[in-house]
Amino acid sequence: MNDTSKTAGAAATQTLTVTDNVTGKTLELPVRQGTEGPRVADIRRLYSDLGMFTYDPGFTATGSCESKITYIDGDEGVLLHRGYAIEDLAEHSDFLEVCFLLLYGHLPDRAEKEDFEQTITMHTMVHEQMRTFFSGFRRDAHPMAIMVGVVGAMSAFYHDSTDIDDPYQRMVASHRLIAKMPTIAAMAYKYSIGQPFMYPRNDLRYAENFLHMTFNVPCADLRVSPVLARAMDRIFILHADHEQNASTSTVRLAGSSGANPFACIAAGIASLWGPAHGGANEAVLNMLREIGSKDRIPEFLKRARDKDDPFRLMGFGHRVYKNYDPRAAVLKDSTDSVLDELGVRNEPLLELALELERIAREDEYFQKRKLFPNVDFYSGILLQAMGFPTSMFTVLFALARTVGWIAQWKEMIEDPVQKIGRPRQLYTGEARRPFVPLGAR
Ligand code: CMC
């Protein structure tokens, strides 16, 4: 393959020349340059012109879509939403403002912000009949199992926002999902611990209302600590979107067939649940508990290096970040101060995590493979200190990521080149062979 850059007047048109050494045929593929990031070869004509597919398990070098929402520079540890750095959003913004930004492409002015907050607030209740869904689950069901089922069931309740060809209905579905996800998440938690559901309160802000529905009970009126509410809001911001990760790609792929938005988001939740993705925050805490003390760290690092041992250092490594995950950096910075404000002193798991990170980062295996802590490494410690059981960690991730999923889903539906997602394969099974009757086998 040859990579050439041609200049036509002021506009630079780049192409990638592909030569098939078997047939001698040559194809010039257009190369596109995004606002940021590496150039992208448009290979759509490869099959029609050369009769060839590309092979890329795990999509390590494949761009599945064009997007204007989120940009990641994995080598530099940069994460931008609509051009704004995650560090700035975490410091100066709030979650609903970030939701607006992801959905509409710009930061809201005062009137837009008030209007959006009001809209989301008015959608926080779920249909009363949805309560009965919960009682269909075993009382000790994992809250993520409940989330997958109940969010999918929203398709059966909100028929007036499932026509994906109607922009208004698409927007209503987006608002409903952002608004109702905290209510459903809190209900999943309450159900799993056998406490009554708490209705949302429209006088509370988004994160505060979620903490109220999660930790309050009808027989008391506990005030949500502003420190906790701010920490929760910041955690939501840090998880809001992350371009074409596994769950987002799942949402896009499910939606590409024209499926309704609630069903697509349920598919995203299912994908997020895995320990290699959003389930890692739960796995990190379990791992830290299993390690138990600093003197056992070398033993676990040895296991992580061992190719014959399936153990991996949870919360370490990332497909895209080959430098520090900027979300982990923000979380690490805030963990200490939040624990301090919560009155949690010398949290042993935090001490253990810091030491694990220190030793792993000095280890040649992790250095060579550029494995750094990711967002899940510190989030669990913070969430545990805030009172969440480990089984709720991935639920919180799903709650926050819903806006990213729905913004990406909308962008896909509104993209004129959108087609049903349908990858091809390298077939290595049996070639065509004659059928053998049962008696002759
Ligand atoms: N512990 C030990 N070795 C690791 C780890 C780890 N956590 N992560 C990657 N490696 C090794 C891997 O074995 C491979 O080694 P080699 O080149 O010798 O075969 C090399 O590093 C490259 O890894 P990979 O598996 O090819 O990388 P990937 O991009 O396919 O996987 C990952 C990315 C996040 C799934 C993986 O790093 C991992 O399993 N990490 C632990 C789970 C985790 O923390 N997931 C949360 C990701 S961030 C939040 C989210 O997306 O939800």
Boltz pocket constraint, residues with backbone or C-beta under 6 A from the ligand:
constraints:
  - pocket:
      binder: B
      contacts: [[A, 58], [A, 245], [A, 272], [A, 275], [A, 276], [A, 277], [A, 278], [A, 279], [A, 280], [A, 304], [A, 305], [A, 311], [A, 312], [A, 313], [A, 314], [A, 315], [A, 316], [A, 317], [A, 318], [A, 319], [A, 320], [A, 369], [A, 371], [A, 374], [A, 375], [A, 376]]
      max_distance: 6.0
